[in-house]
């Protein structure tokens, strides 16, 4: 050991470790947290010497250790993760723990009993990028261990680290038993080749009137929903299937992208009141037709056609092997064809995701309910359209209040009419959690929706976000992964799952998700919204501001504009932030601007009285964004706001812990 007061420089490999979620566990159960911390320390200290590693010091719930070579450090990290995974497999879940590890090889300075320098700093900063149960290594380590460890190394991309001029390339070491990151669709495909799965591609509208496209789209959606409720059958959601609309792609490529082994395609022709529907089931592996049929019926028989197609597909897939052949088919929400056609038109307009689209959706749902007052799905569609359009600033608060009241009577009516639909339970779950902040009853709705239809992506999407703001991180990530597996090609699902990772401060997953969304849809406002927060979390502040400016330019509304103002305020660019605040106030005269987001901009400018006044107004409006105040303030770095004595009082009113 060096003598006191001396220092020397050397090239070495540095390892940083960190227990995942230790602080949150300590808040919930301090005794268990301390017990696991000591066990974790004993385990790691028993492994370091095997690889000639030296413990420099403990830092909170983690270690700083030094190794003579990068290879030794990585081999040590692998053994640590494998030993923890083995240990967890024989322990009750509440007693499990996981570790993240970061490793960098570089120049360090030994001073007394400590080490300092860029080599240490880089290892510390890449450690949070590792998955739970995983290892993140720098380019320098990768260069020395590639083809020398019996584990796969996965490129994670470039990251910008504090005080580094150039971005750093980082890699992940895939360890057995580690919690995986966002789903790798290629790997999922390999692991689920034997699973029964079907994708329903958009049926072609063969009618002379293009306005009848709502009918072909609606039939496609209804078949997706019918198949998704059959046990043992995996079905990609509507958005992912509709990503192939109008595209003449090879069936095998589509099957690979959607991770399915069968595909249903067809066409719809409507002449007067007559329908001709063709359908064919194709085996992805060889392109062979497993089944095909043509239906000539009256429009009034459209429900019978749907049931007939579903039963025929069940037989063709030999679903009786898993009992699906005896399952009852999904109920139709109505047998009134006029109301049904209006509901199909409503869904058609909803998925345009525009202000005009939401208004047309609402109009169609209302007309359907005039014809069929007990149409539960139309009430659920009405609620979802008002909630979504209102949240994103397409509809005013006054419009929503006048139509469905402060507590969303449409969602309550939907469940009253039919509590056994995933759509109705999800609509009510959204209202109870996001608007009323009745967390317990809202979660019950989401759980019931998922029980009714495990493939209903909207339930997983919103339940995951609810779990995130309530700091149930592992469960939130689990639902995010399910949502992405069900609807991998949906820009909105990918966006919301990225925001979920931001809410739980998993900036490593956020960065991956932002890049995945960019690859999926590079001209989507949500892509640059997500990139903005991803780059902000990486310390790339100017890039984050540029991203948010582009998000606004691509059609982002009040939320994205407010985020831009908040980050400008955080950077001390007060004149620009104040200008954004003025723009939001002007925008509020034409559409709905969420008060909480105005509050965030005020907070970034140090106007705390104005910020809390905005938050109070958001509470009165039962506004969804107030639920994320705690996590938003952490992600944006609004530390002064969090230090205000009014902040914990507000959180208690929301129903969250400080």
MINUGU-943457 format. One line per 2 residues: their letters; for each residue x, y, z of C-alpha. Coordinates in nm, 2 decimals. Example, Ala and Ser with C-alpha at 12.3 -4.5 7.8 and 13.67 -1.06 7.14 Angstrom:
<sites>
AS> 1.23:-0.45:0.78  1.37:-0.11:0.71
</sites>
This chain:
<sites>
XX> 0.00:0.00:0.00  0.14:0.34:-0.09
XX> 0.27:0.55:0.20  0.06:0.83:0.33
XX> 0.09:1.15:0.12  0.22:0.98:-0.19
XX> 0.06:0.93:-0.52  0.14:0.74:-0.84
XX> -0.02:0.70:-1.18  -0.10:0.37:-1.36
XX> -0.32:0.20:-1.63  -0.58:-0.02:-1.47
XX> -0.93:-0.15:-1.50  -1.19:0.01:-1.27
XX> -1.52:-0.14:-1.17  -1.81:0.04:-1.01
XX> -2.11:-0.15:-0.87  -2.45:-0.04:-0.75
XX> -2.75:-0.22:-0.59  -3.06:-0.17:-0.80
XX> -3.34:0.02:-0.62  -3.17:0.01:-0.28
XX> -3.29:0.36:-0.17  -3.65:0.28:-0.25
XX> -3.62:-0.05:-0.07  -3.47:0.12:0.24
XX> -3.77:0.36:0.24  -4.02:0.07:0.24
XX> -3.83:-0.18:0.46  -3.51:-0.06:0.62
XX> -3.44:-0.38:0.81  -3.46:-0.60:0.49
XX> -3.26:-0.34:0.29  -2.97:-0.35:0.55
XX> -2.98:-0.73:0.56  -2.95:-0.75:0.18
XX> -2.68:-0.49:0.17  -2.46:-0.69:0.40
XX> -2.52:-1.01:0.21  -2.44:-0.83:-0.11
XX> -2.12:-0.70:0.03  -2.01:-1.05:0.16
XX> -2.08:-1.21:-0.18  -1.89:-0.95:-0.38
XX> -1.59:-0.95:-0.14  -1.57:-1.32:-0.18
XX> -1.54:-1.29:-0.56  -1.30:-1.00:-0.60
XX> -0.98:-1.19:-0.49  -1.05:-1.48:-0.73
XX> -0.99:-1.24:-1.02  -0.71:-1.04:-0.84
XX> -0.94:-0.75:-0.78  -0.88:-0.50:-0.50
XX> -1.16:-0.33:-0.32  -1.08:0.04:-0.30
XX> -1.38:0.15:-0.11  -1.76:0.13:-0.07
XX> -1.97:0.41:-0.20  -2.32:0.39:-0.05
XX> -2.45:0.06:-0.16  -2.19:0.00:-0.42
XX> -1.82:-0.08:-0.46  -1.52:0.08:-0.63
XX> -1.27:-0.19:-0.72  -0.95:-0.22:-0.92
XX> -0.82:-0.50:-1.15  -0.49:-0.56:-1.32
XX> -0.66:-0.62:-1.66  -0.99:-0.55:-1.83
XX> -1.04:-0.92:-1.89  -1.01:-1.00:-1.52
XX> -1.26:-0.72:-1.44  -1.51:-0.85:-1.69
XX> -1.47:-1.21:-1.58  -1.52:-1.10:-1.22
XX> -1.83:-0.90:-1.32  -1.98:-1.20:-1.50
XX> -1.92:-1.43:-1.19  -2.08:-1.17:-0.97
XX> -2.39:-1.15:-1.18  -2.42:-1.53:-1.22
XX> -2.38:-1.58:-0.85  -2.64:-1.32:-0.77
XX> -2.88:-1.48:-1.02  -2.82:-1.82:-0.87
XX> -2.88:-1.69:-0.52  -3.20:-1.51:-0.63
XX> -3.34:-1.83:-0.79  -3.35:-2.01:-0.45
XX> -3.48:-1.71:-0.25  -3.82:-1.56:-0.21
XX> -3.88:-1.26:-0.44  -3.90:-1.01:-0.16
XX> -3.55:-1.11:-0.06  -3.39:-1.08:-0.40
XX> -3.15:-0.81:-0.51  -2.97:-0.71:-0.83
XX> -2.66:-0.52:-0.92  -2.55:-0.30:-1.20
XX> -2.18:-0.30:-1.30  -1.97:-0.05:-1.50
XX> -1.62:-0.12:-1.61  -1.36:0.11:-1.78
XX> -0.99:0.07:-1.85  -0.78:0.38:-1.83
XX> -0.53:0.60:-1.65  -0.59:0.66:-1.28
XX> -0.40:0.82:-1.00  -0.34:0.64:-0.67
XX> -0.35:0.89:-0.38  -0.32:0.75:-0.03
XX> -0.59:0.48:-0.01  -0.80:0.62:-0.30
XX> -0.79:0.63:-0.68  -0.90:0.94:-0.88
XX> -0.89:1.04:-1.24  -1.09:1.01:-1.57
XX> -1.06:0.63:-1.55  -1.26:0.63:-1.23
XX> -1.51:0.89:-1.35  -1.60:0.71:-1.67
XX> -1.65:0.38:-1.49  -1.89:0.56:-1.24
XX> -2.08:0.73:-1.52  -2.14:0.42:-1.74
XX> -2.25:0.20:-1.45  -2.61:0.34:-1.45
XX> -2.63:0.25:-1.82  -2.61:-0.12:-1.73
XX> -2.93:-0.32:-1.71  -3.04:-0.46:-1.38
XX> -2.82:-0.77:-1.34  -2.60:-0.66:-1.63
XX> -2.26:-0.51:-1.71  -2.18:-0.20:-1.91
XX> -1.83:-0.17:-2.05  -1.65:0.11:-2.24
XX> -1.49:0.09:-2.58  -1.15:0.05:-2.42
XX> -1.26:-0.26:-2.23  -1.44:-0.40:-2.53
XX> -1.13:-0.38:-2.74  -0.94:-0.59:-2.49
XX> -1.21:-0.86:-2.42  -1.38:-0.91:-2.75
XX> -1.37:-1.28:-2.84  -1.21:-1.36:-2.50
XX> -1.52:-1.40:-2.28  -1.78:-1.66:-2.32
XX> -2.06:-1.41:-2.32  -2.22:-1.21:-2.59
XX> -2.14:-0.84:-2.61  -2.41:-0.61:-2.73
XX> -2.35:-0.26:-2.87  -2.55:0.00:-2.68
XX> -2.45:0.30:-2.88  -2.27:0.63:-2.80
XX> -2.33:0.84:-2.49  -2.21:1.18:-2.40
XX> -2.05:1.19:-2.06  -1.99:1.50:-1.85
XX> -1.65:1.67:-1.91  -1.58:1.45:-2.22
XX> -1.54:1.62:-2.55  -1.64:1.32:-2.76
XX> -1.92:1.07:-2.71  -1.82:0.73:-2.57
XX> -1.91:0.40:-2.73  -2.05:0.15:-2.47
XX> -2.14:-0.22:-2.47  -2.34:-0.45:-2.26
XX> -2.23:-0.79:-2.14  -2.53:-1.03:-2.16
XX> -2.54:-1.23:-1.83  -2.76:-1.53:-1.76
XX> -3.03:-1.44:-1.51  -3.01:-1.07:-1.58
XX> -3.32:-0.87:-1.62  -3.35:-0.80:-1.99
XX> -3.38:-0.45:-2.14  -3.65:-0.35:-2.38
XX> -3.76:-0.65:-2.59  -3.53:-0.75:-2.87
XX> -3.79:-0.86:-3.13  -3.55:-1.08:-3.32
XX> -3.47:-1.28:-3.00  -3.83:-1.29:-2.91
XX> -3.91:-1.44:-3.25  -3.65:-1.72:-3.19
XX> -3.79:-1.80:-2.85  -4.15:-1.81:-2.95
XX> -4.14:-2.00:-3.28  -4.36:-2.27:-3.13
XX> -4.62:-2.03:-2.99  -4.95:-2.00:-3.17
XX> -4.96:-1.66:-3.32  -5.15:-1.47:-3.59
XX> -5.13:-1.12:-3.74  -5.44:-0.98:-3.91
XX> -5.33:-0.75:-4.19  -5.56:-0.46:-4.30
XX> -5.83:-0.60:-4.53  -5.84:-0.42:-4.86
XX> -6.13:-0.19:-4.94  -6.25:-0.31:-5.29
XX> -6.56:-0.09:-5.29  -6.59:0.18:-5.55
XX> -6.65:0.44:-5.27  -6.33:0.51:-5.07
XX> -6.54:0.62:-4.78  -6.62:0.25:-4.72
XX> -6.26:0.21:-4.60  -6.38:0.24:-4.24
XX> -6.57:-0.09:-4.30  -6.26:-0.29:-4.41
XX> -6.05:-0.13:-4.14  -6.32:-0.20:-3.88
XX> -6.35:-0.57:-3.98  -5.98:-0.60:-3.94
XX> -5.98:-0.45:-3.59  -6.27:-0.67:-3.48
XX> -6.10:-0.98:-3.60  -5.78:-0.87:-3.41
XX> -5.99:-0.82:-3.10  -6.17:-1.15:-3.13
XX> -5.84:-1.35:-3.18  -5.67:-1.15:-2.90
XX> -5.92:-1.29:-2.65  -5.85:-1.65:-2.73
XX> -5.63:-1.81:-2.47  -5.29:-1.94:-2.60
XX> -5.29:-1.72:-2.91  -5.06:-1.42:-2.94
XX> -5.19:-1.14:-3.16  -5.01:-0.82:-3.26
XX> -5.22:-0.51:-3.19  -5.39:-0.29:-3.44
XX> -5.12:-0.03:-3.50  -4.85:-0.28:-3.57
XX> -5.07:-0.47:-3.82  -5.18:-0.14:-3.99
XX> -4.82:-0.04:-4.03  -4.83:-0.27:-4.34
XX> -5.14:-0.11:-4.49  -5.09:-0.03:-4.86
XX> -4.74:-0.19:-4.86  -4.67:-0.49:-5.09
XX> -4.42:-0.67:-4.87  -4.32:-1.04:-4.86
XX> -4.53:-1.23:-4.62  -4.22:-1.39:-4.46
XX> -4.07:-1.04:-4.39  -4.40:-0.93:-4.23
XX> -4.41:-1.24:-4.02  -4.05:-1.18:-3.90
XX> -4.12:-0.82:-3.81  -4.44:-0.90:-3.62
XX> -4.30:-1.22:-3.47  -4.59:-1.44:-3.59
XX> -4.61:-1.78:-3.77  -4.94:-1.72:-3.94
XX> -5.10:-1.42:-4.12  -5.46:-1.35:-4.21
XX> -5.53:-1.12:-4.51  -5.84:-1.04:-4.71
XX> -6.06:-0.79:-4.88  -6.41:-0.63:-4.84
XX> -6.64:-0.51:-5.12  -6.97:-0.33:-5.04
XX> -7.23:-0.27:-5.31  -7.54:-0.12:-5.17
XX> -7.63:-0.35:-4.88  -7.44:-0.65:-5.01
XX> -7.10:-0.76:-4.88  -6.84:-0.98:-5.04
XX> -6.56:-1.07:-4.80  -6.26:-1.28:-4.89
XX> -6.01:-1.41:-4.63  -5.71:-1.64:-4.65
XX> -5.47:-1.77:-4.38  -5.11:-1.81:-4.47
XX> -4.82:-2.00:-4.31  -4.53:-1.75:-4.27
XX> -4.26:-2.02:-4.29  -4.33:-2.14:-4.65
XX> -4.60:-1.90:-4.78  -4.85:-2.18:-4.81
XX> -5.23:-2.11:-4.78  -5.37:-2.30:-4.48
XX> -5.73:-2.18:-4.54  -5.93:-1.95:-4.76
XX> -6.29:-1.86:-4.81  -6.53:-1.62:-4.98
XX> -6.84:-1.48:-4.81  -7.14:-1.32:-4.99
XX> -7.38:-1.18:-4.74  -7.61:-0.89:-4.65
XX> -7.47:-0.61:-4.44  -7.69:-0.72:-4.15
XX> -7.49:-1.05:-4.14  -7.15:-0.89:-4.08
XX> -7.14:-1.01:-3.73  -7.21:-1.37:-3.83
XX> -6.93:-1.34:-4.09  -6.69:-1.23:-3.83
XX> -6.78:-1.53:-3.61  -6.75:-1.77:-3.90
XX> -6.41:-1.64:-4.00  -6.29:-1.67:-3.64
XX> -6.41:-2.02:-3.60  -6.26:-2.13:-3.93
XX> -5.92:-1.98:-3.83  -5.94:-2.15:-3.49
XX> -5.99:-2.49:-3.67  -5.71:-2.41:-3.92
XX> -5.47:-2.34:-3.64  -5.57:-2.65:-3.46
XX> -5.64:-2.44:-3.15  -5.83:-2.73:-2.99
XX> -5.49:-2.86:-2.89  -5.47:-2.59:-2.63
XX> -5.85:-2.58:-2.56  -5.92:-2.26:-2.75
XX> -6.16:-2.44:-2.98  -6.41:-2.47:-2.70
XX> -6.39:-2.10:-2.59  -6.68:-1.87:-2.66
XX> -6.61:-1.61:-2.92  -6.58:-1.24:-2.83
XX> -6.92:-1.07:-2.78  -7.03:-0.81:-3.02
XX> -7.10:-0.48:-2.86  -7.42:-0.44:-3.06
XX> -7.61:-0.62:-3.33  -7.75:-0.29:-3.48
XX> -7.56:-0.25:-3.80  -7.62:0.13:-3.82
XX> -7.47:0.18:-3.47  -7.19:-0.06:-3.55
XX> -7.09:0.13:-3.87  -7.08:0.46:-3.68
XX> -6.86:0.30:-3.41  -6.62:0.17:-3.69
XX> -6.61:0.52:-3.83  -6.53:0.65:-3.48
XX> -6.23:0.42:-3.44  -6.12:0.50:-3.79
XX> -6.10:0.88:-3.70  -5.95:0.82:-3.35
XX> -5.64:0.65:-3.50  -5.57:0.96:-3.71
XX> -5.45:1.12:-3.38  -5.54:1.47:-3.49
XX> -5.77:1.73:-3.34  -6.02:1.68:-3.62
XX> -5.99:1.31:-3.59  -6.09:1.32:-3.22
XX> -6.38:1.55:-3.29  -6.51:1.32:-3.56
XX> -6.46:1.02:-3.33  -6.67:1.19:-3.06
XX> -6.94:1.28:-3.32  -6.97:0.93:-3.45
XX> -6.98:0.78:-3.09  -7.26:1.02:-3.00
XX> -7.46:0.92:-3.31  -7.41:0.55:-3.24
XX> -7.54:0.60:-2.89  -7.85:0.78:-3.02
XX> -7.93:0.47:-3.21  -7.81:0.22:-2.95
XX> -7.81:0.38:-2.60  -7.67:0.06:-2.44
XX> -7.36:0.04:-2.66  -7.09:0.01:-2.40
XX> -6.80:0.02:-2.65  -6.93:0.35:-2.79
XX> -6.92:0.50:-2.44  -6.57:0.37:-2.38
XX> -6.46:0.52:-2.72  -6.62:0.85:-2.63
XX> -6.43:0.86:-2.30  -6.09:0.76:-2.45
XX> -6.13:1.02:-2.72  -6.21:1.30:-2.48
XX> -5.93:1.20:-2.24  -5.66:1.16:-2.51
XX> -5.77:1.47:-2.71  -5.79:1.68:-2.40
XX> -5.45:1.56:-2.26  -5.26:1.65:-2.58
XX> -5.43:1.99:-2.62  -5.67:1.91:-2.91
XX> -5.98:1.97:-2.70  -6.06:2.24:-2.45
XX> -6.14:2.18:-2.08  -6.48:2.34:-2.13
XX> -6.56:2.09:-2.41  -6.47:1.79:-2.20
XX> -6.65:1.93:-1.89  -6.97:2.00:-2.08
XX> -6.97:1.66:-2.25  -6.88:1.40:-1.98
XX> -6.86:1.60:-1.66  -6.57:1.64:-1.42
XX> -6.56:1.26:-1.34  -6.61:1.13:-1.69
XX> -6.96:0.99:-1.68  -6.89:0.81:-2.01
XX> -6.64:0.58:-1.86  -6.86:0.50:-1.56
XX> -7.16:0.44:-1.80  -6.94:0.21:-2.01
XX> -6.86:-0.02:-1.72  -7.22:0.00:-1.59
XX> -7.34:-0.13:-1.92  -7.08:-0.40:-1.97
XX> -6.81:-0.46:-1.70  -6.68:-0.77:-1.89
XX> -6.50:-0.58:-2.17  -6.13:-0.48:-2.15
XX> -6.21:-0.16:-2.32  -6.46:-0.04:-2.06
XX> -6.25:-0.14:-1.76  -5.95:0.04:-1.92
XX> -6.14:0.36:-1.98  -6.25:0.37:-1.62
XX> -5.90:0.28:-1.50  -5.76:0.58:-1.69
XX> -6.02:0.81:-1.53  -5.98:0.68:-1.18
XX> -5.60:0.69:-1.18  -5.50:0.99:-1.40
XX> -5.79:1.22:-1.32  -5.94:1.12:-0.98
XX> -5.61:0.98:-0.85  -5.81:0.70:-0.69
XX> -5.51:0.47:-0.73  -5.64:0.15:-0.57
XX> -5.97:0.14:-0.75  -5.81:0.24:-1.08
XX> -5.55:-0.04:-1.05  -5.83:-0.28:-0.99
XX> -5.98:-0.17:-1.33  -5.66:-0.23:-1.51
XX> -5.60:-0.57:-1.36  -5.95:-0.67:-1.45
XX> -5.90:-0.54:-1.81  -5.58:-0.75:-1.85
XX> -5.75:-1.05:-1.70  -6.04:-1.01:-1.96
XX> -5.80:-0.96:-2.25  -5.42:-1.01:-2.19
XX> -5.36:-0.88:-2.54  -5.53:-0.54:-2.49
XX> -5.23:-0.31:-2.54  -5.40:0.01:-2.41
XX> -5.45:-0.16:-2.06  -5.08:-0.25:-2.04
XX> -4.98:0.09:-2.17  -5.16:0.30:-1.91
XX> -5.12:0.06:-1.62  -4.74:0.06:-1.68
XX> -4.74:0.44:-1.67  -4.95:0.44:-1.35
XX> -4.71:0.19:-1.18  -4.42:0.41:-1.29
XX> -4.55:0.73:-1.12  -4.62:0.52:-0.81
XX> -4.26:0.39:-0.82  -4.34:0.02:-0.87
XX> -4.05:0.02:-1.12  -4.02:-0.36:-1.19
XX> -4.39:-0.40:-1.25  -4.40:-0.09:-1.47
XX> -4.11:-0.23:-1.69  -4.29:-0.56:-1.71
XX> -4.60:-0.40:-1.85  -4.40:-0.18:-2.08
XX> -4.24:-0.49:-2.23  -4.57:-0.66:-2.28
XX> -4.71:-0.35:-2.45  -4.41:-0.34:-2.69
XX> -4.44:-0.71:-2.77  -4.81:-0.67:-2.85
XX> -4.77:-0.36:-3.06  -4.40:-0.33:-3.16
XX> -4.45:-0.10:-3.46  -4.68:0.16:-3.29
XX> -4.51:0.50:-3.26  -4.74:0.60:-2.97
XX> -4.68:0.28:-2.77  -4.30:0.32:-2.83
XX> -4.33:0.69:-2.72  -4.52:0.62:-2.41
XX> -4.30:0.33:-2.31  -4.00:0.57:-2.35
XX> -4.17:0.82:-2.12  -4.23:0.54:-1.87
XX> -3.85:0.48:-1.86  -3.80:0.85:-1.81
XX> -4.05:0.86:-1.53  -3.87:0.58:-1.34
XX> -3.53:0.75:-1.42  -3.40:0.45:-1.61
XX> -3.21:0.67:-1.85  -3.03:0.38:-2.01
XX> -3.36:0.23:-2.12  -3.48:0.57:-2.22
XX> -3.19:0.62:-2.45  -3.24:0.28:-2.62
XX> -3.61:0.34:-2.66  -3.55:0.69:-2.81
XX> -3.32:0.54:-3.07  -3.57:0.26:-3.14
XX> -3.84:0.52:-3.20  -3.62:0.71:-3.43
XX> -3.55:0.40:-3.64  -3.93:0.34:-3.65
XX> -4.06:0.69:-3.73  -3.80:0.97:-3.78
XX> -4.06:1.24:-3.87  -4.29:1.19:-3.57
XX> -4.31:1.47:-3.31  -4.29:1.21:-3.03
XX> -3.95:1.09:-3.16  -3.79:1.42:-3.09
XX> -3.98:1.47:-2.77  -3.83:1.14:-2.64
XX> -3.49:1.22:-2.78  -3.50:1.55:-2.60
XX> -3.54:1.40:-2.26  -3.29:1.12:-2.35
XX> -3.02:1.37:-2.44  -3.10:1.59:-2.14
XX> -3.05:1.29:-1.91  -2.71:1.24:-2.08
XX> -2.60:1.60:-2.01  -2.64:1.70:-2.38
XX> -2.85:2.00:-2.29  -2.81:2.20:-2.62
XX> -2.90:1.90:-2.82  -3.20:1.84:-2.60
XX> -3.33:2.19:-2.66  -3.28:2.14:-3.04
XX> -3.47:1.81:-3.02  -3.77:1.97:-2.84
XX> -3.78:2.26:-3.09  -3.81:2.00:-3.37
XX> -4.08:1.82:-3.18  -4.28:2.14:-3.17
XX> -4.21:2.21:-3.53  -4.33:1.85:-3.63
XX> -4.67:1.91:-3.47  -4.61:1.87:-3.10
XX> -4.86:2.07:-2.89  -4.86:2.25:-2.55
XX> -4.68:1.97:-2.36  -4.38:1.97:-2.58
XX> -4.36:2.35:-2.60  -4.38:2.36:-2.22
XX> -4.10:2.11:-2.19  -3.89:2.33:-2.41
XX> -3.96:2.63:-2.19  -3.87:2.44:-1.88
XX> -3.54:2.32:-2.01  -3.46:2.67:-2.14
XX> -3.53:2.81:-1.79  -3.31:2.54:-1.63
XX> -3.02:2.65:-1.86  -3.06:3.01:-1.75
XX> -3.19:3.12:-2.09  -3.47:3.31:-1.91
XX> -3.56:3.54:-2.20  -3.63:3.24:-2.43
XX> -3.82:3.06:-2.15  -4.03:3.37:-2.08
XX> -4.11:3.39:-2.45  -4.23:3.02:-2.44
XX> -4.45:3.11:-2.14  -4.61:3.39:-2.34
XX> -4.67:3.15:-2.63  -4.84:2.90:-2.40
XX> -5.06:3.17:-2.26  -5.17:3.27:-2.61
XX> -5.22:2.91:-2.70  -5.44:2.87:-2.40
XX> -5.69:3.11:-2.55  -5.75:2.87:-2.84
XX> -5.70:2.52:-2.69  -5.63:2.35:-2.36
XX> -5.29:2.40:-2.20  -5.24:2.18:-1.90
XX> -5.19:2.40:-1.59  -4.92:2.17:-1.45
XX> -4.70:2.22:-1.75  -4.73:2.60:-1.72
XX> -4.62:2.54:-1.36  -4.31:2.36:-1.47
XX> -4.20:2.65:-1.68  -4.27:2.89:-1.40
XX> -4.07:2.67:-1.16  -3.77:2.67:-1.40
XX> -3.78:3.05:-1.38  -3.79:3.05:-1.01
XX> -4.15:3.16:-0.99  -4.27:2.91:-0.73
XX> -4.58:3.10:-0.62  -4.71:3.09:-0.98
XX> -4.60:2.73:-1.02  -4.80:2.61:-0.72
XX> -5.10:2.82:-0.83  -5.08:2.63:-1.17
XX> -5.06:2.29:-0.99  -5.36:2.38:-0.77
XX> -5.56:2.46:-1.09  -5.45:2.12:-1.24
XX> -5.58:1.95:-0.93  -5.91:2.12:-0.97
XX> -5.93:2.02:-1.34  -5.85:1.66:-1.23
XX> -5.56:1.69:-1.48  -5.35:1.38:-1.56
XX> -5.02:1.56:-1.56  -5.02:1.65:-1.19
XX> -4.97:1.28:-1.12  -4.62:1.30:-1.26
XX> -4.51:1.62:-1.08  -4.27:1.44:-0.85
XX> -4.09:1.24:-1.12  -4.10:1.53:-1.37
XX> -3.93:1.76:-1.11  -3.65:1.50:-1.06
XX> -3.60:1.44:-1.44  -3.59:1.81:-1.52
XX> -3.37:1.89:-1.22  -3.62:2.13:-1.05
XX> -3.44:2.08:-0.71  -3.55:2.42:-0.57
XX> -3.91:2.33:-0.64  -3.88:2.00:-0.46
XX> -3.71:2.18:-0.16  -4.02:2.41:-0.13
XX> -4.22:2.31:0.19  -4.54:2.32:-0.02
XX> -4.41:2.04:-0.24  -4.45:1.74:0.00
XX> -4.80:1.88:0.09  -4.89:1.87:-0.28
XX> -4.76:1.52:-0.32  -4.97:1.40:-0.02
XX> -5.28:1.56:-0.18  -5.20:1.37:-0.51
XX> -5.16:1.05:-0.31  -4.79:1.01:-0.36
XX> -4.50:0.98:-0.11  -4.24:1.26:-0.11
</sites>
